[in-house]
Amino acid sequence: MEEMSPDNIHGVILAVSSSIFIGSSFIIKKKGLKKAGVSGARAGEGGYGYLYEPWWWAGMITMIVGEIANFAAYAFAPAILVTPLGALSIIFSAVLAHFILEEKLHMFGILGCVLCVVGSTTIVLHAPHEQGIESVKQVWHLATEPGFLAYSAVVLVVVLALIFYYEPRYGKTHMIVYVGICSLMGSLTVMSVKAVAIAIKLTFSGMNQFKYFHAWIFIIVVTICCILQINYLNKALDNFNTAVISPVYYVMFTTFTILASMIMFKVKCSF
């Protein structure tokens, strides 16, 4: 096992902080969604009454703080190291859901959380060193190689099928539809966030990356993907148990993100 680099350590600290905020935000947002559903159409039924609910906005702000920390983590460490640390958010959301939302976490849920943490720890201990990135144009080159373009095309086709065919028919009864949309788009979001984070880091070091159009395209992709994820994550939380959504979403999101990272950055875990 190789010794972790200083950048990787910074990334781990930021990722752990992010997980605490994001895990808490699931519970706060769920309280807002439940309160909004009492007086109007639920998010799962296409309603947007939660936008007038202070609890939902408190949860959203908490999530934004967590995502900023997560965003910064990607500037220091490879995605294959940062993303698995999201397991901690599962522990926070599952425990808080048990006590605050009274959503009981049974034995299989506890076992699932433990397995997620064990898997994440294993990945962190064997995290690879990332190749040096000297400009956002280099990330653009990696993102436009045939392998990652093929992965992106498959993701978009599957997501469109889930949104326009499966979601109207099975969305309210099968959580895998909402979670699948969020997880697949999330893998593209992380790759774009990684590019933007690197651009910001290099810009602050004196090498302005925002003079290149590539950086702005990555920002547009991040914005679109995030809006899509927030919409369908709200529907998932409104229709299903938070203690179940959190671990399933985490496992799928982590799996697709690691796959995307291996394809785009050509990294391998050395077990």
Accessible surface in RSA format (square Angstrom, percent):
REM  Atomic radii and reference values for relative SASA: ProtOr
REM  Chains: A
REM  Algorithm: Lee & Richards
REM  Probe-radius: 1.40
REM  Slices: 20
REM RES _ NUM      All-atoms   Total-Side   Main-Chain    Non-polar    All polar
REM                ABS   REL    ABS   REL    ABS   REL    ABS   REL    ABS   REL
RES MET A   1   168.31  87.2  83.34  55.2  84.97 202.3  86.26  73.3  82.05 108.7
RES GLU A   2   120.27  69.0 101.81  77.0  18.46  43.9  54.44 105.3  65.83  53.7
RES GLU A   3   158.29  90.9 135.10 102.2  23.19  55.2  58.61 113.4  99.68  81.4
RES MET A   4    59.54  30.8  47.49  31.4  12.05  28.7  25.91  22.0  33.63  44.6
RES SER A   5    29.59  25.0  24.36  32.5   5.23  12.1  25.91  55.2   3.68   5.2
RES PRO A   6    96.33  70.2  93.97  85.7   2.36   8.6  96.32  79.5   0.01   0.1
RES ASP A   7    58.52  41.0  57.80  57.5   0.72   1.7  11.21  26.4  47.31  47.2
RES ASN A   8     6.96   4.8   6.96   6.7   0.00   0.0   0.00   0.0   6.96   6.7
RES ILE A   9    81.66  46.5  81.24  60.5   0.41   1.0  81.66  58.8   0.00   0.0
RES HIS A  10    87.03  47.6  85.14  59.2   1.89   4.8  56.11  57.8  30.92  36.0
RES GLY A  11     0.00   0.0   0.00   N/A   0.00   0.0   0.00   0.0   0.00   0.0
RES VAL A  12    30.21  19.9  30.09  27.2   0.12   0.3  30.21  26.3   0.00   0.0
RES ILE A  13   104.26  59.3 100.92  75.2   3.34   8.0 103.80  74.7   0.45   1.2
RES LEU A  14    49.37  27.5  49.37  35.3   0.00   0.0  49.37  34.7   0.00   0.0
RES ALA A  15     2.38   2.2   1.28   2.0   1.10   2.5   1.36   1.9   1.02   2.7
RES VAL A  16    47.12  31.0  47.12  42.7   0.00   0.0  47.12  40.9   0.00   0.0
RES SER A  17    41.46  35.0  39.24  52.4   2.22   5.1  17.61  37.5  23.85  33.4
RES SER A  18     2.30   1.9   2.30   3.1   0.00   0.0   0.49   1.1   1.81   2.5
RES SER A  19     4.25   3.6   3.49   4.7   0.76   1.8   0.76   1.6   3.49   4.9
RES ILE A  20    71.38  40.6  71.38  53.2   0.00   0.0  71.38  51.4   0.00   0.0
RES PHE A  21    85.16  42.6  84.13  52.1   1.03   2.7  85.16  51.6   0.00   0.0
RES ILE A  22    25.42  14.5  25.42  18.9   0.00   0.0  25.42  18.3   0.00   0.0
RES GLY A  23     0.00   0.0   0.00   N/A   0.00   0.0   0.00   0.0   0.00   0.0
RES SER A  24    25.20  21.3  25.20  33.6   0.00   0.0  13.97  29.7  11.23  15.7
RES SER A  25     0.00   0.0   0.00   0.0   0.00   0.0   0.00   0.0   0.00   0.0
RES PHE A  26    10.47   5.2  10.47   6.5   0.00   0.0  10.47   6.3   0.00   0.0
RES ILE A  27     2.82   1.6   2.82   2.1   0.00   0.0   2.82   2.0   0.00   0.0
RES ILE A  28    38.89  22.1  38.81  28.9   0.09   0.2  38.89  28.0   0.00   0.0
RES LYS A  29     0.09   0.0   0.09   0.1   0.00   0.0   0.04   0.0   0.05   0.1
RES LYS A  30    13.95   6.8  13.95   8.6   0.00   0.0   8.40   7.6   5.54   5.9
RES LYS A  31    60.66  29.6  58.91  36.1   1.75   4.2  16.02  14.4  44.64  47.6
RES GLY A  32     0.00   0.0   0.00   N/A   0.00   0.0   0.00   0.0   0.00   0.0
RES LEU A  33     3.09   1.7   1.30   0.9   1.79   4.5   1.30   0.9   1.79   4.8
RES LYS A  34    99.05  48.3  89.15  54.7   9.90  23.6  63.03  56.7  36.03  38.4
RES LYS A  35   106.40  51.9  96.31  59.1  10.09  24.0  58.71  52.8  47.69  50.8
RES ALA A  36    10.65   9.8   4.80   7.4   5.85  13.3   9.12  12.8   1.53   4.0
RES GLY A  37    20.81  25.7   0.00   N/A  20.81  25.7   5.80  15.9  15.01  33.6
RES VAL A  38   133.49  87.8  99.96  90.5  33.54  80.8 106.70  92.7  26.80  72.7
RES SER A  39   104.52  88.3  63.13  84.3  41.39  95.3  51.23 109.1  53.29  74.7
RES GLY A  40    41.78  51.5   0.00   N/A  41.78  51.5  32.44  89.0   9.34  20.9
RES ALA A  41    59.84  55.0  40.46  62.4  19.38  44.1  47.21  66.5  12.62  33.4
RES ARG A  42    92.16  38.7  90.68  46.2   1.48   3.5  27.10  37.0  65.06  39.4
RES ALA A  43     6.91   6.4   0.94   1.5   5.97  13.6   1.18   1.7   5.74  15.2
RES GLY A  44     5.10   6.3   0.00   N/A   5.10   6.3   0.57   1.6   4.54  10.2
RES GLU A  45   108.53  62.3  75.41  57.1  33.12  78.8  24.70  47.8  83.83  68.4
RES GLY A  46    37.73  46.5   0.00   N/A  37.73  46.5  22.90  62.8  14.83  33.2
RES GLY A  47    11.20  13.8   0.00   N/A  11.20  13.8   9.66  26.5   1.54   3.4
RES TYR A  48   117.65  54.9 109.37  62.2   8.28  21.6  80.72  60.7  36.93  45.5
RES GLY A  49    31.47  38.8   0.00   N/A  31.47  38.8  22.09  60.6   9.38  21.0
RES TYR A  50    12.69   5.9  11.98   6.8   0.71   1.8   3.37   2.5   9.32  11.5
RES LEU A  51    74.82  41.7  65.71  47.0   9.11  22.9  65.71  46.1   9.11  24.5
RES TYR A  52   194.04  90.6 164.84  93.8  29.20  76.0 123.50  92.8  70.54  87.0
RES GLU A  53    24.01  13.8  23.30  17.6   0.71   1.7   2.02   3.9  22.00  18.0
RES PRO A  54    98.08  71.5  87.97  80.2  10.11  36.8  94.02  77.6   4.07  25.3
RES TRP A  55   102.26  41.0 100.24  48.5   2.02   4.7  84.02  44.8  18.23  29.6
RES TRP A  56     7.82   3.1   7.82   3.8   0.00   0.0   7.82   4.2   0.00   0.0
RES TRP A  57   115.15  46.2 115.15  55.7   0.00   0.0 109.59  58.4   5.56   9.0
RES ALA A  58    43.43  39.9  36.27  56.0   7.16  16.3  41.34  58.2   2.09   5.5
RES GLY A  59     0.00   0.0   0.00   N/A   0.00   0.0   0.00   0.0   0.00   0.0
RES MET A  60    20.21  10.5  20.21  13.4   0.00   0.0  20.21  17.2   0.00   0.0
RES ILE A  61   106.65  60.7 106.65  79.5   0.00   0.0 106.65  76.8   0.00   0.0
RES THR A  62    25.05  17.8  22.02  22.3   3.03   7.2  10.24  13.8  14.81  22.4
RES MET A  63    15.62   8.1  15.62  10.3   0.00   0.0   5.79   4.9   9.83  13.0
RES ILE A  64    82.79  47.1  82.22  61.2   0.57   1.4  82.79  59.6   0.00   0.0
RES VAL A  65    61.46  40.4  60.00  54.3   1.46   3.5  60.30  52.4   1.16   3.1
RES GLY A  66     0.00   0.0   0.00   N/A   0.00   0.0   0.00   0.0   0.00   0.0
RES GLU A  67    75.74  43.5  73.19  55.4   2.55   6.1  34.43  66.6  41.31  33.7
RES ILE A  68   111.39  63.4 109.41  81.5   1.99   4.8 111.05  80.0   0.34   0.9
RES ALA A  69    16.55  15.2  12.59  19.4   3.96   9.0  16.35  23.0   0.20   0.5
RES ASN A  70    27.58  19.0  27.58  26.7   0.00   0.0   0.50   1.2  27.08  26.2
RES PHE A  71    53.83  26.9  52.81  32.7   1.03   2.7  53.56  32.5   0.28   0.8
RES ALA A  72    32.38  29.8  28.50  44.0   3.88   8.8  32.38  45.6   0.00   0.0
RES ALA A  73     0.00   0.0   0.00   0.0   0.00   0.0   0.00   0.0   0.00   0.0
RES TYR A  74     2.87   1.3   2.87   1.6   0.00   0.0   1.83   1.4   1.04   1.3
RES ALA A  75    14.12  13.0   7.92  12.2   6.20  14.1   7.92  11.2   6.20  16.4
RES PHE A  76    65.49  32.8  55.94  34.6   9.55  24.9  56.34  34.2   9.15  26.2
RES ALA A  77     0.00   0.0   0.00   0.0   0.00   0.0   0.00   0.0   0.00   0.0
RES PRO A  78     2.41   1.8   2.41   2.2   0.00   0.0   2.41   2.0   0.00   0.0
RES ALA A  79     0.69   0.6   0.00   0.0   0.69   1.6   0.00   0.0   0.69   1.8
RES ILE A  80     0.00   0.0   0.00   0.0   0.00   0.0   0.00   0.0   0.00   0.0
RES LEU A  81     0.00   0.0   0.00   0.0   0.00   0.0   0.00   0.0   0.00   0.0
RES VAL A  82     2.66   1.8   0.27   0.2   2.39   5.8   0.27   0.2   2.39   6.5
RES THR A  83     6.98   5.0   0.03   0.0   6.94  16.5   4.23   5.7   2.75   4.2
RES PRO A  84     0.31   0.2   0.31   0.3   0.00   0.0   0.31   0.3   0.00   0.0
RES LEU A  85    19.71  11.0  19.04  13.6   0.67   1.7  19.71  13.8   0.00   0.0
RES GLY A  86    20.27  25.0   0.00   N/A  20.27  25.0  19.10  52.4   1.17   2.6
RES ALA A  87     2.43   2.2   2.30   3.5   0.13   0.3   2.30   3.2   0.13   0.4
RES LEU A  88    54.85  30.5  54.85  39.2   0.00   0.0  54.85  38.5   0.00   0.0
RES SER A  89    15.19  12.8  14.68  19.6   0.51   1.2   1.71   3.6  13.49  18.9
RES ILE A  90     1.67   1.0   1.38   1.0   0.29   0.7   1.67   1.2   0.00   0.0
RES ILE A  91    58.42  33.2  57.93  43.2   0.49   1.2  58.42  42.1   0.00   0.0
RES PHE A  92    74.24  37.1  71.45  44.3   2.78   7.2  74.24  45.0   0.00   0.0
RES SER A  93     0.70   0.6   0.61   0.8   0.08   0.2   0.19   0.4   0.50   0.7
RES ALA A  94     0.99   0.9   0.99   1.5   0.00   0.0   0.99   1.4   0.00   0.0
RES VAL A  95    68.65  45.2  67.26  60.9   1.39   3.4  68.65  59.6   0.00   0.0
RES LEU A  96    51.04  28.4  51.04  36.5   0.00   0.0  51.04  35.8   0.00   0.0
RES ALA A  97     0.00   0.0   0.00   0.0   0.00   0.0   0.00   0.0   0.00   0.0
RES HIS A  98    54.16  29.6  51.63  35.9   2.53   6.5  27.77  28.6  26.39  30.7
RES PHE A  99   148.45  74.3 122.51  75.9  25.95  67.5 125.16  75.9  23.29  66.7
RES ILE A 100    87.67  49.9  63.70  47.5  23.97  57.8  68.43  49.3  19.24  52.2
RES LEU A 101    15.13   8.4   3.39   2.4  11.74  29.5   6.07   4.3   9.06  24.4
RES GLU A 102   130.73  75.1 113.32  85.7  17.41  41.5  26.30  50.9 104.43  85.3
RES GLU A 103    22.30  12.8  18.66  14.1   3.64   8.7  16.03  31.0   6.27   5.1
RES LYS A 104   117.99  57.6 106.53  65.4  11.46  27.3  70.46  63.4  47.53  50.6
RES LEU A 105    33.82  18.8  21.17  15.1  12.65  31.8  21.89  15.4  11.93  32.1
RES HIS A 106   132.08  72.2 125.15  87.0   6.93  17.7  87.64  90.3  44.44  51.7
RES MET A 107   141.69  73.4 135.73  89.8   5.96  14.2 113.86  96.8  27.83  36.9
RES PHE A 108   172.54  86.3 164.71 102.0   7.83  20.4 164.99 100.0   7.55  21.6
RES GLY A 109    23.28  28.7   0.00   N/A  23.28  28.7  18.88  51.8   4.40   9.8
RES ILE A 110    79.54  45.3  78.96  58.8   0.58   1.4  79.54  57.3   0.00   0.0
RES LEU A 111    89.69  50.0  86.59  61.9   3.10   7.8  89.69  63.0   0.00   0.0
RES GLY A 112    25.62  31.6   0.00   N/A  25.62  31.6  25.19  69.1   0.43   1.0
RES CYS A 113     5.61   4.2   5.58   6.2   0.03   0.1   4.76  12.1   0.85   0.9
RES VAL A 114    77.47  51.0  75.11  68.0   2.36   5.7  77.47  67.3   0.00   0.0
RES LEU A 115   108.13  60.2 100.38  71.8   7.75  19.5 101.11  71.0   7.02  18.9
RES CYS A 116    14.99  11.3   7.11   7.9   7.88  18.5   7.38  18.7   7.60   8.2
RES VAL A 117    47.85  31.5  47.71  43.2   0.14   0.3  47.80  41.5   0.05   0.1
RES VAL A 118    84.89  55.9  81.88  74.1   3.02   7.3  84.57  73.5   0.32   0.9
RES GLY A 119    32.22  39.7   0.00   N/A  32.22  39.7  31.42  86.2   0.80   1.8
RES SER A 120     6.85   5.8   5.11   6.8   1.73   4.0   5.26  11.2   1.58   2.2
RES THR A 121    66.04  47.0  62.22  63.1   3.82   9.1  50.04  67.2  16.00  24.2
RES THR A 122    52.02  37.0  49.76  50.4   2.27   5.4  34.01  45.7  18.01  27.2
RES ILE A 123    28.48  16.2  28.48  21.2   0.00   0.0  28.48  20.5   0.00   0.0
RES VAL A 124    17.46  11.5  16.74  15.2   0.73   1.7  16.74  14.5   0.73   2.0
RES LEU A 125    85.17  47.4  79.25  56.7   5.91  14.9  80.39  56.5   4.78  12.9
RES HIS A 126    51.60  28.2  46.36  32.2   5.24  13.4  31.27  32.2  20.33  23.7
RES ALA A 127    17.93  16.5   1.17   1.8  16.75  38.1   1.17   1.7  16.75  44.4
RES PRO A 128    19.94  14.5  12.50  11.4   7.44  27.0  19.94  16.5   0.00   0.0
RES HIS A 129    95.97  52.4  73.92  51.4  22.05  56.4  53.86  55.5  42.11  49.0
RES GLU A 130    45.96  26.4  20.81  15.7  25.15  59.9   7.62  14.7  38.34  31.3
RES GLN A 131    74.21  41.5  58.01  42.4  16.20  38.6  40.00  85.2  34.21  25.9
RES GLY A 132    60.66  74.8   0.00   N/A  60.66  74.8  39.90 109.5  20.76  46.5
RES ILE A 133    24.87  14.2   4.77   3.6  20.10  48.4   4.77   3.4  20.10  54.5
RES GLU A 134   134.59  77.3 127.14  96.2   7.46  17.8  42.95  83.1  91.65  74.8
RES SER A 135    26.10  22.1  26.10  34.8   0.00   0.0  15.92  33.9  10.18  14.3
RES VAL A 136     0.01   0.0   0.01   0.0   0.00   0.0   0.01   0.0   0.00   0.0
RES LYS A 137    98.40  48.0  93.61  57.4   4.80  11.4  42.69  38.4  55.71  59.3
RES GLN A 138    57.51  32.2  50.98  37.3   6.53  15.6  29.23  62.2  28.28  21.4
RES VAL A 139     0.00   0.0   0.00   0.0   0.00   0.0   0.00   0.0   0.00   0.0
RES TRP A 140    67.44  27.1  67.44  32.6   0.00   0.0  51.43  27.4  16.01  26.0
RES HIS A 141   111.08  60.7 109.16  75.9   1.92   4.9  72.10  74.3  38.98  45.4
RES LEU A 142    13.73   7.6  12.99   9.3   0.73   1.8  12.99   9.1   0.73   2.0
RES ALA A 143    11.95  11.0   9.11  14.1   2.84   6.5   9.11  12.8   2.84   7.5
RES THR A 144    53.50  38.0  39.53  40.1  13.97  33.3  29.23  39.3  24.26  36.7
RES GLU A 145    42.50  24.4  40.68  30.8   1.82   4.3  17.42  33.7  25.09  20.5
RES PRO A 146   111.39  81.2 103.54  94.4   7.85  28.5 108.42  89.5   2.97  18.5
RES GLY A 147    43.50  53.6   0.00   N/A  43.50  53.6  35.03  96.1   8.48  19.0
RES PHE A 148    15.30   7.7  14.28   8.8   1.02   2.7  14.28   8.7   1.02   2.9
RES LEU A 149    92.67  51.6  88.44  63.3   4.24  10.7  88.93  62.5   3.74  10.1
RES ALA A 150    57.48  52.8  48.48  74.8   9.00  20.5  56.92  80.2   0.56   1.5
RES TYR A 151    21.81  10.2  15.41   8.8   6.40  16.7  21.11  15.9   0.70   0.9
RES SER A 152    20.10  17.0  20.10  26.8   0.00   0.0  16.70  35.6   3.40   4.8
RES ALA A 153    52.33  48.1  46.81  72.2   5.53  12.6  51.82  73.0   0.51   1.4
RES VAL A 154    93.09  61.3  90.34  81.8   2.75   6.6  93.09  80.9   0.00   0.0
RES VAL A 155     2.39   1.6   2.07   1.9   0.32   0.8   2.39   2.1   0.00   0.0
RES LEU A 156    85.01  47.3  84.96  60.8   0.05   0.1  84.99  59.7   0.02   0.1
RES VAL A 157   101.51  66.8  98.58  89.2   2.93   7.1  99.89  86.8   1.63   4.4
RES VAL A 158    60.66  39.9  58.66  53.1   2.00   4.8  60.65  52.7   0.01   0.0
RES VAL A 159     3.96   2.6   3.96   3.6   0.00   0.0   3.96   3.4   0.00   0.0
RES LEU A 160    95.47  53.2  94.35  67.5   1.12   2.8  94.49  66.4   0.98   2.6
RES ALA A 161    41.74  38.4  32.92  50.8   8.82  20.1  41.60  58.6   0.14   0.4
RES LEU A 162    26.99  15.0  26.99  19.3   0.00   0.0  26.99  19.0   0.00   0.0
RES ILE A 163    25.27  14.4  21.80  16.2   3.47   8.4  21.80  15.7   3.47   9.4
RES PHE A 164   144.17  72.1 124.30  77.0  19.87  51.7 126.32  76.6  17.85  51.1
RES TYR A 165   103.27  48.2 103.12  58.7   0.15   0.4  65.28  49.1  37.99  46.8
RES TYR A 166    92.34  43.1  92.34  52.5   0.00   0.0  47.27  35.5  45.08  55.6
RES GLU A 167    29.77  17.1  25.49  19.3   4.28  10.2   0.00   0.0  29.77  24.3
RES PRO A 168    91.73  66.9  49.53  45.2  42.20 153.4  59.19  48.9  32.53 202.2
RES ARG A 169   134.54  56.5 101.55  51.8  32.99  78.5  35.86  49.0  98.68  59.8
RES TYR A 170    90.09  42.1  89.69  51.0   0.40   1.0  52.08  39.1  38.02  46.9
RES GLY A 171     0.71   0.9   0.00   N/A   0.71   0.9   0.00   0.0   0.71   1.6
RES LYS A 172   117.96  57.5 101.77  62.4  16.19  38.5  65.20  58.7  52.75  56.2
RES THR A 173    98.67  70.2  72.03  73.0  26.65  63.5  72.63  97.6  26.04  39.4
RES HIS A 174    95.12  52.0  90.59  63.0   4.54  11.6  63.74  65.7  31.38  36.5
RES MET A 175    42.42  22.0  39.59  26.2   2.84   6.8  36.60  31.1   5.82   7.7
RES ILE A 176    90.27  51.4  88.14  65.7   2.13   5.1  88.14  63.5   2.13   5.8
RES VAL A 177     5.86   3.9   5.82   5.3   0.03   0.1   5.86   5.1   0.00   0.0
RES TYR A 178     0.83   0.4   0.83   0.5   0.00   0.0   0.00   0.0   0.83   1.0
RES VAL A 179     1.71   1.1   0.80   0.7   0.91   2.2   1.71   1.5   0.00   0.0
RES GLY A 180     3.44   4.2   0.00   N/A   3.44   4.2   3.44   9.5   0.00   0.0
RES ILE A 181     0.09   0.1   0.09   0.1   0.00   0.0   0.09   0.1   0.00   0.0
RES CYS A 182     0.74   0.6   0.74   0.8   0.00   0.0   0.17   0.4   0.58   0.6
RES SER A 183     0.00   0.0   0.00   0.0   0.00   0.0   0.00   0.0   0.00   0.0
RES LEU A 184    14.00   7.8  14.00  10.0   0.00   0.0  14.00   9.8   0.00   0.0
RES MET A 185    10.25   5.3  10.25   6.8   0.00   0.0   9.95   8.5   0.30   0.4
RES GLY A 186     0.06   0.1   0.00   N/A   0.06   0.1   0.06   0.2   0.00   0.0
RES SER A 187     0.00   0.0   0.00   0.0   0.00   0.0   0.00   0.0   0.00   0.0
RES LEU A 188    16.45   9.2  15.47  11.1   0.98   2.5  15.78  11.1   0.67   1.8
RES THR A 189    12.58   8.9  12.58  12.8   0.00   0.0  12.58  16.9   0.00   0.0
RES VAL A 190     6.86   4.5   6.77   6.1   0.09   0.2   6.86   6.0   0.00   0.0
RES MET A 191     3.18   1.6   3.18   2.1   0.00   0.0   3.18   2.7   0.00   0.0
RES SER A 192     6.91   5.8   6.82   9.1   0.09   0.2   0.00   0.0   6.91   9.7
RES VAL A 193    17.47  11.5  17.47  15.8   0.00   0.0  17.47  15.2   0.00   0.0
RES LYS A 194     1.28   0.6   1.28   0.8   0.00   0.0   0.00   0.0   1.28   1.4
RES ALA A 195     0.00   0.0   0.00   0.0   0.00   0.0   0.00   0.0   0.00   0.0
RES VAL A 196    10.34   6.8  10.19   9.2   0.15   0.4  10.34   9.0   0.00   0.0
RES ALA A 197     1.15   1.1   0.34   0.5   0.81   1.8   0.82   1.1   0.34   0.9
RES ILE A 198    10.42   5.9  10.42   7.8   0.00   0.0  10.42   7.5   0.00   0.0
RES ALA A 199     0.00   0.0   0.00   0.0   0.00   0.0   0.00   0.0   0.00   0.0
RES ILE A 200    55.99  31.9  55.80  41.6   0.18   0.4  55.99  40.3   0.00   0.0
RES LYS A 201    76.78  37.5  69.17  42.4   7.61  18.1  58.71  52.8  18.07  19.2
RES LEU A 202    20.51  11.4  20.51  14.7   0.00   0.0  20.51  14.4   0.00   0.0
RES THR A 203    42.66  30.3  32.99  33.4   9.67  23.0  32.99  44.3   9.67  14.6
RES PHE A 204   172.67  86.4 139.75  86.6  32.92  85.7 143.32  86.9  29.35  84.0
RES SER A 205    77.78  65.7  36.68  49.0  41.10  94.7  49.20 104.8  28.58  40.0
RES GLY A 206    67.17  82.8   0.00   N/A  67.17  82.8  35.14  96.4  32.03  71.7
RES MET A 207    94.84  49.1  89.35  59.1   5.49  13.1  61.87  52.6  32.97  43.7
RES ASN A 208    72.87  50.2  66.92  64.7   5.95  14.3  26.28  63.2  46.59  45.0
RES GLN A 209     6.56   3.7   6.56   4.8   0.00   0.0   0.00   0.0   6.56   5.0
RES PHE A 210    50.99  25.5  40.26  24.9  10.73  27.9  40.73  24.7  10.27  29.4
RES LYS A 211   141.55  69.1 101.40  62.2  40.15  95.6  58.32  52.5  83.23  88.7
RES TYR A 212    58.00  27.1  54.62  31.1   3.38   8.8  27.97  21.0  30.03  37.0
RES PHE A 213   120.09  60.1 113.12  70.1   6.97  18.1 116.56  70.7   3.53  10.1
RES HIS A 214    18.84  10.3  18.84  13.1   0.00   0.0   7.08   7.3  11.76  13.7
RES ALA A 215     0.42   0.4   0.30   0.5   0.11   0.3   0.40   0.6   0.02   0.0
RES TRP A 216   131.51  52.8 131.32  63.6   0.19   0.4 123.11  65.6   8.40  13.6
RES ILE A 217    61.03  34.7  61.02  45.5   0.01   0.0  61.03  43.9   0.00   0.0
RES PHE A 218    11.93   6.0  11.93   7.4   0.00   0.0  11.93   7.2   0.00   0.0
RES ILE A 219    50.67  28.8  50.67  37.7   0.00   0.0  50.67  36.5   0.00   0.0
RES ILE A 220   100.66  57.3  98.73  73.6   1.93   4.7 100.66  72.5   0.00   0.0
RES VAL A 221    50.38  33.2  48.91  44.3   1.47   3.5  50.38  43.8   0.00   0.0
RES VAL A 222    23.74  15.6  23.74  21.5   0.00   0.0  23.74  20.6   0.00   0.0
RES THR A 223    68.45  48.7  63.43  64.3   5.02  12.0  51.53  69.2  16.93  25.6
RES ILE A 224   105.30  59.9 102.70  76.5   2.60   6.3 104.07  74.9   1.23   3.3
RES CYS A 225     4.02   3.0   4.02   4.5   0.00   0.0   0.00   0.0   4.02   4.3
RES CYS A 226    44.79  33.9  43.22  48.2   1.58   3.7  16.13  40.9  28.66  30.9
RES ILE A 227   113.05  64.3 110.67  82.4   2.38   5.7 111.91  80.6   1.14   3.1
RES LEU A 228    44.49  24.8  43.12  30.8   1.37   3.5  44.38  31.2   0.12   0.3
RES GLN A 229    23.06  12.9  23.01  16.8   0.05   0.1   8.16  17.4  14.90  11.3
RES ILE A 230    47.24  26.9  46.70  34.8   0.54   1.3  47.24  34.0   0.00   0.0
RES ASN A 231    36.09  24.9  33.62  32.5   2.47   6.0  15.22  36.6  20.88  20.2
RES TYR A 232    15.47   7.2  15.47   8.8   0.00   0.0   0.60   0.5  14.87  18.3
RES LEU A 233    10.69   6.0  10.69   7.6   0.00   0.0  10.69   7.5   0.00   0.0
RES ASN A 234     1.11   0.8   1.11   1.1   0.00   0.0   0.82   2.0   0.29   0.3
RES LYS A 235    28.69  14.0  28.69  17.6   0.00   0.0   4.17   3.8  24.52  26.1
RES ALA A 236     0.37   0.3   0.37   0.6   0.00   0.0   0.37   0.5   0.00   0.0
RES LEU A 237     0.09   0.1   0.09   0.1   0.00   0.0   0.09   0.1   0.00   0.0
RES ASP A 238    11.95   8.4   4.67   4.7   7.28  17.2   0.00   0.0  11.95  11.9
RES ASN A 239    41.47  28.6  13.51  13.1  27.96  67.3   2.93   7.1  38.54  37.3
RES PHE A 240    39.29  19.7  30.94  19.2   8.35  21.7  38.29  23.2   1.00   2.9
RES ASN A 241    55.46  38.2  44.53  43.0  10.94  26.3  19.62  47.2  35.85  34.6
RES THR A 242     0.00   0.0   0.00   0.0   0.00   0.0   0.00   0.0   0.00   0.0
RES ALA A 243     3.73   3.4   1.52   2.3   2.21   5.0   1.69   2.4   2.04   5.4
RES VAL A 244    66.59  43.8  64.67  58.5   1.92   4.6  66.59  57.9   0.00   0.0
RES ILE A 245     0.00   0.0   0.00   0.0   0.00   0.0   0.00   0.0   0.00   0.0
RES SER A 246     5.62   4.7   2.86   3.8   2.76   6.4   3.81   8.1   1.81   2.5
RES PRO A 247    19.03  13.9  18.82  17.2   0.21   0.8  19.03  15.7   0.00   0.0
RES VAL A 248    41.14  27.1  37.70  34.1   3.45   8.3  41.12  35.7   0.02   0.1
RES TYR A 249    30.24  14.1  30.24  17.2   0.00   0.0  18.50  13.9  11.74  14.5
RES TYR A 250    20.30   9.5  16.98   9.7   3.33   8.7  16.92  12.7   3.38   4.2
RES VAL A 251    72.75  47.9  70.54  63.9   2.21   5.3  72.40  62.9   0.35   0.9
RES MET A 252    38.15  19.8  36.09  23.9   2.07   4.9  37.45  31.8   0.70   0.9
RES PHE A 253    38.01  19.0  38.01  23.5   0.00   0.0  38.01  23.0   0.00   0.0
RES THR A 254    11.24   8.0  11.24  11.4   0.00   0.0  11.24  15.1   0.01   0.0
RES THR A 255    77.92  55.4  71.84  72.8   6.08  14.5  58.59  78.7  19.33  29.2
RES PHE A 256    49.73  24.9  49.73  30.8   0.00   0.0  49.73  30.2   0.00   0.0
RES THR A 257     0.00   0.0   0.00   0.0   0.00   0.0   0.00   0.0   0.00   0.0
RES ILE A 258    26.97  15.3  26.97  20.1   0.00   0.0  26.97  19.4   0.00   0.0
RES LEU A 259    78.88  43.9  77.45  55.4   1.43   3.6  78.77  55.3   0.11   0.3
RES ALA A 260     0.00   0.0   0.00   0.0   0.00   0.0   0.00   0.0   0.00   0.0
RES SER A 261     1.24   1.0   1.24   1.7   0.00   0.0   0.00   0.0   1.24   1.7
RES MET A 262    78.66  40.7  70.61  46.7   8.05  19.2  56.81  48.3  21.85  28.9
RES ILE A 263    53.24  30.3  40.06  29.8  13.18  31.8  46.46  33.5   6.78  18.4
RES MET A 264     0.89   0.5   0.58   0.4   0.32   0.8   0.88   0.8   0.01   0.0
RES PHE A 265     2.32   1.2   0.57   0.4   1.75   4.5   0.57   0.3   1.75   5.0
RES LYS A 266   123.25  60.1  96.43  59.2  26.81  63.8  98.40  88.6  24.85  26.5
RES VAL A 267    12.05   7.9   6.62   6.0   5.43  13.1  10.38   9.0   1.67   4.5
RES LYS A 268   165.56  80.8 155.03  95.1  10.54  25.1  98.15  88.3  67.41  71.8
RES CYS A 269    31.35  23.7  10.62  11.8  20.72  48.7   5.09  12.9  26.26  28.3
RES SER A 270    81.90  69.2  69.42  92.7  12.47  28.7  53.95 114.9  27.95  39.2
RES PHE A 271   155.73  77.9  88.56  54.9  67.18 174.8 111.97  67.9  43.76 125.2
END  Absolute sums over single chains surface
CHAIN  1 A    12838.0      11009.2       1828.8       9513.3       3324.6
END  Absolute sums over all chains
TOTAL         12838.0      11009.2       1828.8       9513.3       3324.6
